[in-house]
Amino acid sequence: DSGVTQTPKHLITATGQRVTLRCSPRSGDLSVYWYQQSLDQGLQFLIHYYNGEERAKGNILERFSAQQFPDLHSELNLSSLELGDSALYFCASSDGTVTEAFFGQGTRLTVV
Amino acid sequence: TQLLEQSPQFLSIQEGENLTVYCNSSSVFSSLQWYRQEPGEGPVLLVTVVTGGEVKKLKRLTFQFGDARKDSSLHITAAQPGDTGLYLCAGPRSGNTPLVFGKGTRLSVIA
């Protein structure tokens, strides 16, 4: 158990819909990272938050957004969903040193 | 263009065999990490290598960081079915930035 909790574990939704994925980092970790994993692209970095502030953006679409709340949990919002958004979405947390990242079990999103 | 190239992409071997998987880049990394991911789970950190030429051992797994800090290898001795999984290498693109990952080597060890 990494200590990082992601909910829900599975999500099936229709094209055009909006979903919210939730992540609770390890106790004491201030950094939260979101990654998308697909079979052909591997793990792609989406966005990084540190203590409530956005620190870095990766390959995140404009239809996607995220935030980190005062209690340090984070949410990833995906809107106007397309079939190609079907993937595994992972959250990872660290104490701020990027060399130690702990991953949650992921949310498997299926867009139909 | 993938910053970290892993090879081979797939590897299927018999229990008891030895194997080596590779992680290569044209860029210098301050550190590289290796993760193992099993189906339905998130990646689990195995090791971090920091110094060029560094060798770290974790039971039957030996990790090496290239002298120029552009590549790394993972050697498994006497592979077991429990070693089956997706092996990912990752590193910070520069400084204290989020990790970039290779696409991984999918290892299957057959009993």
Interface residues (C-beta under 8 A of the other chain):
Chain A: S2 V4 Y33 Y35 Q41 G42 L43 F45 H48 A56 G58 F90 A92 G96 T97 V98 T99 E100 A101 F102 F103 G104 Q105 G106
Chain B: Q2 S31 Q33 Y35 G40 E41 G42 P43 V44 L45 T48 V50 L88 A90 P92 N96 T97 P98 L99 V100 F101 G102 K103 G104
